[in-house]
């Protein structure tokens, strides 16, 4: 069985901005995809999602991208410390079981999560997993590293990758939708390039 037909944990966050040192998590998602059934078939994910009240005003520019306003986060969000703990614990559980975390530009998500853990006095992933953070699959990195794709022109954001690989994305810039789309892109890349699947 190839890694992409086994269990996967699709991960994404939406935040107050793009600075991993100062911006905060607003929404997070871990979508658990079961191993592919023998003979193929659908793999319906179990989606775990969180909305946090980051305790600060969410900039209008960020709200315009992911749709979560300060008022919405305050009304429906949970305390950031609880969200960060639960999200970190689920990511750690997946990695400890050898289940790959899959995402788009996942270095950003894991970096901002690490700063959030530090900010709230929560054990970070690297403390919980002293053996290392692996396996991690970043479709952005993989796409850029494929020799046949290395010099492809145009954008390489998630929407562009979905279009290029013929993947459906519904509700871009929503952590649930983006996590699922990144998983679909990983699947499409593996189908197109068997060496990646290996």
N, CA and C of each residue as an Amber inpcrd file, in Angstrom:
protein
   594
   0.8370000  -1.1880000   0.0000000   0.0000000   0.0000000   0.0000000
   0.8790000   1.2470000   0.0000000   0.5540000   2.1810000  -0.8620000
   1.2800000   3.4420000  -0.9400000   0.8000000   4.3770000   0.1700000
   1.6310000   5.3360000   0.5410000   1.2680000   6.2500000   1.6320000
  -0.0410000   6.9870000   1.3570000  -0.3000000   7.3150000   0.1100000
  -1.4770000   8.1440000  -0.1750000  -2.7810000   7.3440000  -0.1750000
  -2.6920000   6.0180000  -0.1450000  -3.9090000   5.2060000  -0.0300000
  -4.1510000   4.7660000   1.4120000  -3.1960000   5.0780000   2.2980000
  -3.3760000   4.7770000   3.7150000  -4.1090000   5.9100000   4.4190000
  -4.1340000   5.8440000   5.7390000  -4.7740000   6.9140000   6.5000000
  -4.0180000   8.2160000   6.3030000  -4.7590000   9.3080000   6.2230000
  -4.1720000  10.6380000   6.0770000  -4.8660000  11.5920000   7.0370000
  -4.1420000  12.6120000   7.4750000  -4.7150000  13.6910000   8.2790000
  -4.4790000  14.9890000   7.5110000  -5.5280000  15.5350000   6.9460000
  -5.4440000  16.7470000   6.1420000  -5.5930000  17.9470000   7.0700000
  -4.6460000  18.8830000   6.9820000  -4.5440000  19.9490000   7.9790000
  -4.5450000  21.3250000   7.3170000  -5.2310000  22.2800000   7.9670000
  -5.1620000  23.6700000   7.5240000  -5.5580000  24.5860000   8.6720000
  -5.0640000  25.8210000   8.6070000  -5.4740000  26.8750000   9.5400000
  -5.8150000  28.1270000   8.7480000  -6.6490000  28.9580000   9.3240000
  -6.8580000  30.3230000   8.8490000  -6.5100000  31.2200000  10.0240000
  -5.9400000  32.3740000   9.7230000  -5.3010000  33.1700000  10.7680000
  -5.6260000  34.6530000  10.6590000  -5.0920000  35.4230000  11.6000000
  -5.2870000  36.8760000  11.5810000  -4.3590000  37.5600000  10.5850000
  -3.4110000  36.8200000  10.0170000  -2.4580000  37.3850000   9.0570000
  -1.4360000  36.3420000   8.6740000  -0.3490000  36.7980000   8.0640000
   0.6410000  35.8490000   7.5390000   1.9810000  35.8870000   8.2670000
   2.0600000  36.5890000   9.3800000   3.3000000  36.6400000  10.1570000
   3.2470000  35.5520000  11.2270000   4.0740000  34.5110000  11.0680000
   4.0080000  33.3720000  12.0010000   4.4140000  33.7590000  13.4170000
   5.1090000  34.8660000  13.5840000   5.5650000  35.2650000  14.9120000
   4.5150000  36.0580000  15.6770000   3.6510000  36.7830000  14.9630000
   2.7100000  37.6470000  15.6740000   1.2460000  37.3720000  15.3730000
   0.9410000  36.6990000  14.2840000  -0.4630000  36.4530000  13.9600000
  -0.9780000  35.2080000  14.6720000  -2.2990000  35.0680000  14.6950000
  -2.9520000  34.0690000  15.5370000  -3.9070000  33.1940000  14.7350000
  -4.1390000  31.9990000  15.2380000  -5.0640000  31.0660000  14.5930000
  -6.5050000  31.5020000  14.8660000  -7.3060000  31.5080000  13.7960000
  -8.7280000  31.8110000  13.9010000  -9.5490000  30.5340000  13.7040000
  -9.2140000  29.7510000  12.6800000  -9.8650000  28.4520000  12.4880000
  -8.7940000  27.4080000  12.2070000  -9.1280000  26.1620000  12.5140000
  -8.2100000  25.0500000  12.2530000  -9.0260000  23.8210000  11.8910000
  -8.3990000  22.9380000  11.1240000  -9.0760000  21.7240000  10.7010000
  -8.0970000  20.5650000  10.6310000  -8.5410000  19.4000000  11.0770000
  -7.8730000  18.1330000  10.8080000  -8.9530000  17.2100000  10.2560000
  -8.8200000  16.8530000   8.9810000  -9.7680000  15.9380000   8.3500000
  -9.1070000  14.5700000   8.2550000  -9.6560000  13.5890000   8.9560000
  -9.0820000  12.2520000   8.9910000  -9.6650000  11.4220000   7.8470000
  -8.7800000  10.9830000   6.9600000  -9.1910000  10.1830000   5.8080000
  -8.7870000   8.7420000   6.0810000  -9.7510000   7.8170000   6.0880000
  -9.3990000   6.4170000   6.3560000  -8.6010000   5.8060000   5.2060000
  -7.9710000   4.6810000   5.4770000  -7.2420000   3.9700000   4.4270000
  -8.2180000   3.5770000   3.3200000  -7.6910000   3.5240000   2.1100000
  -8.5300000   3.1750000   0.9630000  -9.0010000   1.7300000   1.0930000
 -10.3040000   1.5030000   0.9160000 -10.8080000   0.1270000   1.0210000
 -10.2090000  -0.7650000  -0.0660000 -10.0750000  -2.0410000   0.2210000
  -9.5840000  -2.9960000  -0.7760000 -10.5210000  -2.9520000  -1.9670000
  -9.9560000  -2.8100000  -3.1460000 -10.7670000  -2.7150000  -4.3510000
 -11.1960000  -1.2980000  -4.6800000 -10.7640000  -0.3310000  -3.8780000
 -11.1040000   1.0630000  -4.1510000 -12.3600000   1.4900000  -3.4270000
 -12.9270000   2.5690000  -3.8900000 -14.1400000   3.0900000  -3.2650000
 -13.8940000   4.4130000  -2.5760000 -14.9730000   4.9650000  -2.0550000
 -14.9090000   6.2840000  -1.4290000 -14.2330000   6.2200000  -0.0650000
 -13.5980000   7.3190000   0.2850000 -13.0000000   7.4540000   1.6070000
 -13.5490000   8.7330000   2.2240000 -14.6450000   8.6320000   2.9130000
 -15.2480000   9.8200000   3.5050000 -14.4580000  10.2620000   4.7310000
 -14.0160000  11.5190000   4.7280000 -13.2290000  11.9960000   5.8720000
 -14.1160000  12.3340000   7.0770000 -13.5080000  12.2390000   8.2530000
 -14.1330000  12.7480000   9.4780000 -13.4600000  14.0830000   9.7520000
 -14.2300000  15.1390000   9.6680000 -13.6690000  16.4840000   9.7710000
 -13.8020000  16.9960000  11.2010000 -12.6660000  17.3710000  11.7750000
 -12.6220000  18.0070000  13.0870000 -12.2030000  19.4530000  12.8510000
 -13.0640000  20.3900000  13.2220000 -12.7130000  21.7940000  12.9830000
 -12.9600000  22.6210000  14.2330000 -12.2210000  23.6780000  14.3320000
 -12.2780000  24.5680000  15.4780000 -12.3720000  26.0150000  15.0010000
 -13.0490000  26.8300000  15.7830000 -12.9900000  28.2760000  15.6050000
 -12.5620000  28.8550000  16.9440000 -11.5650000  29.7230000  16.8620000
 -11.0020000  30.3140000  18.0730000 -11.3530000  31.7870000  18.1490000
 -11.5320000  32.2600000  19.3610000 -11.5590000  33.6960000  19.6030000
 -10.1190000  34.0700000  19.9260000  -9.4170000  34.7110000  18.9810000
  -7.9950000  34.9780000  19.2210000  -7.7260000  36.0370000  20.2860000
  -8.7880000  36.7030000  20.7500000  -8.5940000  37.6960000  21.8060000
  -8.1450000  39.0450000  21.3010000  -8.0660000  39.1980000  19.9890000
  -7.6930000  40.4700000  19.3680000  -8.6520000  40.7270000  18.2170000
  -8.6470000  41.9320000  17.7150000  -9.4350000  42.2640000  16.5260000
  -8.8530000  41.5020000  15.3320000  -9.7160000  40.8770000  14.5690000
  -9.2720000  40.2150000  13.3370000  -9.2490000  41.2810000  12.2500000
  -8.1050000  41.5140000  11.6360000  -8.0340000  42.5560000  10.6130000
  -9.0380000  42.3180000   9.4860000  -9.5840000  43.4070000   8.9600000
 -10.5630000  43.2970000   7.8760000  -9.9870000  42.5570000   6.6780000
  -8.7020000  42.7630000   6.4070000  -8.0720000  42.0870000   5.2630000
  -8.0940000  40.5760000   5.4440000  -7.8750000  40.1060000   6.6730000
  -7.9140000  38.6630000   6.9400000  -9.3540000  38.1530000   6.8670000
 -10.2870000  38.9060000   7.4490000 -11.6990000  38.5090000   7.4030000
 -12.2040000  38.4220000   5.9710000 -11.7140000  39.3160000   5.1140000
 -12.1390000  39.3140000   3.7110000 -11.6980000  38.0250000   3.0140000
 -10.6110000  37.4170000   3.4930000 -10.1190000  36.1750000   2.8800000
 -10.8630000  34.9630000   3.4310000 -10.9030000  34.8150000   4.7660000
 -11.4870000  33.5850000   5.3240000 -12.9150000  33.7340000   5.8310000
 -13.4250000  34.9540000   5.8690000 -14.8390000  35.1550000   6.2080000
 -15.1690000  35.2100000   7.6770000 -14.1760000  35.1050000   8.5590000
 -14.4510000  35.1280000   9.9960000 -14.1310000  36.5240000  10.5330000
 -15.1610000  37.2010000  11.0190000 -14.9760000  38.5370000  11.5850000
 -14.6940000  38.4280000  13.0820000 -14.2710000  39.5290000  13.6490000
 -14.0440000  39.5830000  15.0960000 -15.3230000  39.2210000  15.8480000
 -16.4460000  39.7830000  15.4160000 -17.7250000  39.5300000  16.0840000
 -18.0930000  38.0450000  16.0160000 -17.8990000  37.4400000  14.8610000
 -18.2150000  36.0190000  14.6920000 -17.3340000  35.1560000  15.5980000
 -16.0400000  35.4700000  15.6320000 -15.1120000  34.6920000  16.4630000
 -15.4530000  34.8350000  17.9410000 -15.8560000  36.0380000  18.3500000
 -16.2100000  36.2380000  19.7590000 -17.4980000  35.5110000  20.1270000
 -18.4370000  35.4640000  19.1890000 -19.7230000  34.8260000  19.4540000
 -19.6490000  33.3040000  19.3970000 -18.9420000  32.7770000  18.3840000
 -18.9460000  31.3360000  18.1490000 -17.6180000  30.6350000  18.4710000
 -16.5680000  31.4130000  18.6520000 -15.2610000  30.8200000  18.9000000
 -15.0770000  30.4020000  20.3520000 -14.1460000  29.5080000  20.5470000
 -13.7640000  29.0710000  21.8820000 -12.4650000  29.7670000  22.2660000
 -12.1180000  29.7620000  23.5460000 -10.8490000  30.3790000  23.9410000
  -9.6820000  29.7900000  23.1420000  -8.8100000  30.6570000  22.6820000
  -7.6970000  30.2310000  21.8280000  -6.8600000  29.1410000  22.4920000
  -6.6400000  29.2340000  23.7890000  -5.8050000  28.2440000  24.4710000
  -6.4010000  26.8420000  24.3370000  -7.7230000  26.7240000  24.3980000
  -8.3690000  25.4120000  24.2530000  -8.2300000  24.8900000  22.8240000
  -8.4460000  25.7770000  21.8580000  -8.3540000  25.3810000  20.4510000
  -6.9340000  24.9400000  20.1140000  -5.9530000  25.7170000  20.5520000
  -4.5560000  25.3900000  20.2560000  -4.1760000  24.0530000  20.8850000
  -4.6000000  23.8230000  22.1250000  -4.2990000  22.5470000  22.7920000
  -4.9240000  21.3750000  22.0410000  -6.1810000  21.4780000  21.6840000
  -6.8700000  20.3660000  21.0250000  -6.3160000  20.1130000  19.6190000
  -6.0540000  21.1670000  18.8880000  -5.5020000  21.0400000  17.5410000
  -4.1140000  20.4120000  17.5970000  -3.2830000  20.8820000  18.5310000
  -1.9370000  20.3390000  18.6880000  -1.9900000  18.8690000  19.0970000
  -2.8690000  18.5470000  20.0390000  -2.9890000  17.1640000  20.5100000
  -3.4070000  16.2310000  19.3730000  -4.3330000  16.6810000  18.5260000
  -4.7770000  15.8200000  17.4310000  -3.6620000  15.6360000  16.4030000
  -2.9470000  16.6990000  16.0770000  -1.8200000  16.5730000  15.1360000
  -0.7580000  15.6300000  15.7010000  -0.4690000  15.7650000  16.9880000
   0.5310000  14.8970000  17.6230000   0.0820000  13.4440000  17.6050000
  -1.1930000  13.2090000  17.8690000  -1.7160000  11.8430000  17.8580000
  -1.5640000  11.2200000  16.4760000  -1.8860000  11.9700000  15.4450000
  -1.7600000  11.4450000  14.0780000  -0.3030000  11.0780000  13.7770000
   0.6070000  12.0050000  14.0510000   2.0170000  11.7620000  13.7540000
   2.5680000  10.6040000  14.5830000   2.1400000  10.4910000  15.8370000
   2.6480000   9.4060000  16.6910000   2.2080000   8.0410000  16.1700000
   1.1310000   8.0090000  15.3930000   0.6440000   6.7680000  14.8110000
   1.1510000   6.5610000  13.3840000   2.0520000   7.4480000  12.9430000
   2.6130000   7.3210000  11.5970000   1.6760000   7.7770000  10.5050000
   0.6130000   8.4980000  10.8580000  -0.3400000   9.0020000   9.8740000
   0.1710000  10.3450000   9.3560000   0.3860000  10.4600000   8.0350000
   0.9280000  11.7130000   7.5020000  -0.0060000  12.8990000   7.7090000
   0.5840000  14.0390000   8.0970000  -0.1340000  15.3110000   8.0510000
   0.0640000  15.8430000   6.6400000  -1.0260000  16.1580000   5.9550000
  -0.9810000  16.6330000   4.5800000  -1.5800000  18.0240000   4.5310000
  -0.8920000  18.9420000   3.8500000  -1.4290000  20.2910000   3.7260000
  -0.7710000  21.0590000   2.6090000  -1.2620000  22.2490000   2.4230000
  -0.7160000  23.1780000   1.4330000   0.0900000  24.2280000   2.1800000
   1.3790000  24.3280000   1.8560000   2.2820000  25.2290000   2.5720000
   2.1600000  24.9800000   4.0780000   2.2410000  23.7180000   4.4410000
   2.0110000  23.2900000   5.8240000   3.0830000  23.8350000   6.7720000
   4.2050000  24.2540000   6.2210000   5.2310000  24.8800000   7.0630000
   4.6570000  26.1090000   7.7670000   3.8070000  26.8490000   7.0820000
   3.1660000  28.0140000   7.7000000   2.2740000  27.5690000   8.8610000
   1.4120000  26.5890000   8.6040000   0.4730000  26.1390000   9.6370000
   1.2070000  25.6240000  10.8750000   2.2510000  24.8340000  10.6520000
   2.9810000  24.2650000  11.7860000   3.8170000  25.3200000  12.5050000
   4.3110000  26.3010000  11.7660000   5.0800000  27.3820000  12.4070000
   4.1790000  28.2550000  13.2750000   3.0170000  28.6230000  12.7330000
   2.1170000  29.4690000  13.5270000   1.5820000  28.6900000  14.7250000
   1.3640000  27.3750000  14.5500000   0.9320000  26.5400000  15.6720000
   2.0100000  26.5020000  16.7530000   3.2660000  26.3920000  16.3430000
   4.3660000  26.3610000  17.3080000   4.4150000  27.6600000  18.1220000
   4.2500000  28.8160000  17.4550000   4.2630000  30.0990000  18.1730000
   3.0630000  30.2180000  19.1030000   1.9050000  29.6950000  18.6460000
   0.7100000  29.7330000  19.4920000   0.9160000  28.8760000  20.7490000
   1.5330000  27.7170000  20.5890000   1.8320000  26.8710000  21.7510000
   2.7220000  27.6140000  22.7330000   3.7420000  28.2610000  22.2180000
   4.6570000  29.0240000  23.0790000   3.9100000  30.1410000  23.8000000
   3.0610000  30.8480000  23.0790000   2.3010000  31.9700000  23.6210000
   1.3860000  31.5210000  24.7690000   0.8070000  30.3260000  24.6430000
  -0.1690000  29.8560000  25.6330000   0.4200000  28.8780000  26.6500000
   1.7290000  28.6210000  26.5800000   2.3500000  27.7010000  27.5280000
   1.9150000  26.2560000  27.3250000   1.6840000  25.8880000  26.0670000
   1.2340000  24.5380000  25.7050000   2.4170000  23.7670000  25.1340000
   2.4840000  22.4700000  25.4300000   3.5490000  21.6460000  24.8450000
   3.4040000  21.6200000  23.3330000   4.4770000  21.9800000  22.6400000
   4.4540000  22.0310000  21.1890000   4.6150000  20.6360000  20.5930000
   4.4260000  20.5400000  19.2910000   4.5640000  19.2490000  18.6160000
   5.9520000  18.6610000  18.7940000   6.9950000  19.4960000  18.6970000
   8.3460000  18.9410000  18.8050000   8.6460000  18.4460000  20.2180000
   7.9920000  18.9990000  21.2260000   8.1450000  18.4900000  22.5960000
   7.3620000  17.1870000  22.7510000   6.1870000  17.1330000  22.1770000
   5.3430000  15.9270000  22.2690000   5.9100000  14.7770000  21.4420000
   6.6670000  15.1150000  20.3950000   7.1960000  14.1020000  19.4750000
   8.7130000  14.2610000  19.3580000   9.4600000  13.8880000  20.3950000
  10.9090000  14.1040000  20.3660000  11.6210000  13.3500000  19.2430000
  10.9560000  12.3640000  18.6650000  11.5550000  11.6210000  17.5500000
  11.4860000  12.3550000  16.2270000  10.8080000  13.4860000  16.2040000
  10.7120000  14.2800000  14.9840000   9.2940000  14.3630000  14.4500000
   9.0550000  15.4220000  13.6970000   7.7400000  15.6570000  13.1140000
   7.6920000  15.0260000  11.7390000   7.2710000  13.7920000  11.7010000
   7.1590000  13.1110000  10.4260000   6.1880000  11.9630000  10.5610000
   5.5170000  11.6030000   9.5030000   5.6350000  12.1180000   8.1340000
   4.7410000  13.3470000   7.9010000   5.2860000  14.2910000   7.1510000
   4.5550000  15.5030000   6.7740000   4.6370000  15.6430000   5.2660000
   3.5090000  15.9220000   4.6330000   3.4290000  16.0440000   3.1780000
   2.9180000  17.4420000   2.8490000   3.7270000  18.1970000   2.1300000
   3.3460000  19.5480000   1.7150000   3.1820000  19.5510000   0.2040000
   1.9410000  19.6880000  -0.2680000   1.7080000  19.6010000  -1.7170000
   2.3640000  20.7560000  -2.4650000   2.5360000  21.8880000  -1.8190000
   3.2280000  23.0310000  -2.4380000   4.6860000  22.6700000  -2.7210000
   5.3480000  22.0890000  -1.7450000   6.7580000  21.7020000  -1.8870000
   6.9060000  20.5870000  -2.9230000   6.0310000  19.5880000  -2.8400000
   6.1250000  18.4630000  -3.7790000   5.9280000  18.9340000  -5.2110000
   4.8970000  19.7500000  -5.4440000   4.6330000  20.2340000  -6.7980000
   5.8440000  20.9670000  -7.3690000   6.4770000  21.7940000  -6.5610000
   7.6500000  22.5530000  -7.0310000   8.8600000  21.6620000  -7.2770000
   8.9180000  20.5030000  -6.6020000  10.0950000  19.6350000  -6.7010000
   9.9900000  18.5970000  -7.8120000   8.8150000  18.4090000  -8.3840000
   8.6580000  17.4280000  -9.4580000   9.3920000  17.9500000 -10.6920000
  10.3700000  17.1840000 -11.1960000  11.1580000  17.6940000 -12.3290000
  10.3070000  18.1810000 -13.4950000   9.2460000  17.4590000 -13.8140000
   8.4000000  17.8530000 -14.9410000   7.5920000  19.1180000 -14.6600000
   7.4620000  19.4980000 -13.4080000   6.6600000  20.6600000 -13.0330000
   7.5060000  21.8430000 -12.5580000   8.7970000  21.6070000 -12.3730000
   9.6690000  22.5910000 -11.7350000   9.6240000  23.9730000 -12.3930000
   9.5650000  24.0020000 -13.7020000   9.6420000  25.2890000 -14.4020000
   8.2870000  25.7430000 -14.9460000   7.2240000  25.1300000 -14.4700000
   5.8950000  25.5370000 -14.9030000   5.6310000  26.9760000 -14.4690000
   5.0990000  27.7600000 -15.3770000   4.8200000  29.1660000 -15.0680000
   3.4510000  29.2880000 -14.4150000   3.2350000  30.4160000 -13.7810000
   1.9440000  30.6860000 -13.1610000   1.9640000  30.4760000 -11.6600000
   0.8560000  30.8050000 -11.0660000   0.7130000  30.7240000  -9.6150000
   0.7580000  29.2720000  -9.1370000   1.1890000  29.0980000  -7.8970000
   1.1830000  27.7850000  -7.2680000   0.4210000  27.8260000  -5.9530000
  -0.5480000  28.7380000  -5.8530000  -1.3790000  28.7280000  -4.6490000
  -2.3490000  27.5530000  -4.7360000  -3.1130000  27.3190000  -3.6900000
  -3.9640000  26.1320000  -3.6470000  -5.0080000  26.1330000  -4.7580000
  -5.6090000  27.2780000  -5.0120000  -6.6150000  27.3530000  -6.0770000
  -5.9930000  27.0010000  -7.4170000  -4.7890000  27.5100000  -7.6770000
  -4.1000000  27.2260000  -8.9450000  -3.7300000  25.7500000  -9.0420000
  -3.2520000  25.1500000  -7.9440000  -2.9100000  23.7310000  -7.9710000
  -4.1580000  22.8700000  -8.2030000  -5.2560000  23.2640000  -7.5770000
  -6.5070000  22.5210000  -7.7930000  -6.9000000  22.5760000  -9.2630000
  -6.8100000  23.7440000  -9.8430000  -7.1620000  23.8770000 -11.2610000
  -6.2160000  23.0610000 -12.1340000  -4.9250000  23.1460000 -11.8510000
  -3.9290000  22.4610000 -12.6780000  -4.0990000  20.9410000 -12.6190000
  -4.3480000  20.4130000 -11.4280000  -4.4610000  18.9600000 -11.2640000
  -5.9050000  18.4470000 -11.3870000  -6.8310000  19.3410000 -11.7440000
  -8.2080000  18.9220000 -11.9610000  -8.9320000  18.5120000 -10.6930000
  -8.6880000  19.2610000  -9.6210000  -9.2520000  18.9450000  -8.3090000
 -10.3360000  19.9560000  -7.9500000 -11.3960000  19.4610000  -7.3290000
 -12.4960000  20.3190000  -6.9020000 -12.1350000  21.0070000  -5.5890000
 -12.4110000  22.3060000  -5.5240000 -12.2740000  23.0380000  -4.2590000
 -13.5440000  23.8440000  -4.0690000 -14.1450000  23.6810000  -2.9140000
 -15.3770000  24.3910000  -2.5940000 -15.1350000  25.2500000  -1.3670000
 -15.3210000  26.5580000  -1.5180000 -15.1520000  27.4490000  -0.3790000
 -13.7010000  27.6920000  -0.0180000 -12.8860000  28.0560000  -1.0020000
 -11.4680000  28.3200000  -0.7420000 -11.3070000  29.3130000   0.4040000
 -10.2260000  29.1640000   1.1470000  -9.8740000  29.9820000   2.3070000
 -10.7870000  29.7220000   3.4920000 -11.3450000  28.5490000   3.5170000
 -12.0340000  28.0140000   4.6830000 -11.1560000  26.8310000   5.0930000
 -10.7900000  26.7250000   6.3620000  -9.8100000  25.7000000   6.7370000
 -10.2810000  24.2910000   6.3990000 -11.5690000  24.0150000   6.5270000
 -12.0760000  22.6770000   6.1650000 -11.9080000  22.4280000   4.6690000
 -12.3660000  23.3830000   3.8590000 -12.2980000  23.2220000   2.4010000
 -10.8590000  23.1410000   1.9190000  -9.9820000  23.9620000   2.4740000
  -8.5860000  23.9630000   2.0420000  -7.8720000  22.6750000   2.4370000
  -8.1720000  22.1560000   3.6200000  -7.5530000  20.8870000   4.0390000
  -7.9590000  19.7700000   3.0880000  -9.2510000  19.6820000   2.7780000
  -9.7350000  18.6380000   1.8750000  -9.1520000  18.8080000   0.4720000
  -9.0660000  20.0420000   0.0070000  -8.5090000  20.2970000  -1.3300000
  -7.0360000  19.8960000  -1.3940000  -6.2810000  20.1840000  -0.3420000
  -4.8620000  19.7970000  -0.3240000  -4.7260000  18.2830000  -0.3990000
  -5.6090000  17.5670000   0.2880000  -5.5880000  16.1080000   0.2070000
  -5.8900000  15.6150000  -1.1980000  -6.8390000  16.2560000  -1.8510000
  -7.1810000  15.8710000  -3.2320000  -6.0210000  16.1560000  -4.1820000
  -5.3220000  17.2720000  -3.9520000  -4.1550000  17.5880000  -4.7810000
  -3.0670000  16.5380000  -4.5720000  -2.8360000  16.1410000  -3.3190000
  -1.8340000  15.0990000  -3.0460000  -2.1920000  13.8270000  -3.7990000
  -3.4610000  13.4460000  -3.7660000  -3.9340000  12.2450000  -4.4600000
  -3.6850000  12.3880000  -5.9640000  -4.0440000  13.5440000  -6.5290000
  -3.8880000  13.7610000  -7.9730000  -2.4160000  13.7140000  -8.3800000
  -1.5480000  14.2920000  -7.5700000  -0.1130000  14.2540000  -7.8660000
   0.3820000  12.8090000  -7.8660000  -0.0300000  12.0350000  -6.8660000
   0.4090000  10.6360000  -6.7840000  -0.1110000   9.8080000  -7.9520000
  -1.3150000  10.0850000  -8.4020000  -1.8500000   9.3580000  -9.5640000
  -1.0810000   9.7160000 -10.8320000  -0.6810000  10.9710000 -10.9480000
   0.0370000  11.4290000 -12.1440000   1.5080000  11.0250000 -12.1070000
   2.0860000  11.0030000 -10.9070000   3.5210000  10.7240000 -10.7670000
   3.7260000   9.5770000  -9.7790000   3.7410000   8.3340000 -10.2600000
   3.8790000   7.1680000  -9.3690000   5.1060000   7.2170000  -8.4620000
   6.1660000   7.9200000  -8.8820000   7.3620000   8.0030000  -8.0180000
   7.0490000   8.7420000  -6.7230000   6.1650000   9.7360000  -6.7860000
   5.7520000  10.4360000  -5.5710000   4.9510000   9.4760000  -4.6840000
   4.1090000   8.6740000  -5.3030000   3.3180000   7.6990000  -4.5500000
   4.2040000   6.7050000  -3.8150000   5.3620000   6.3890000  -4.4020000
   6.2960000   5.4630000  -3.7680000   7.0310000   6.1030000  -2.6050000
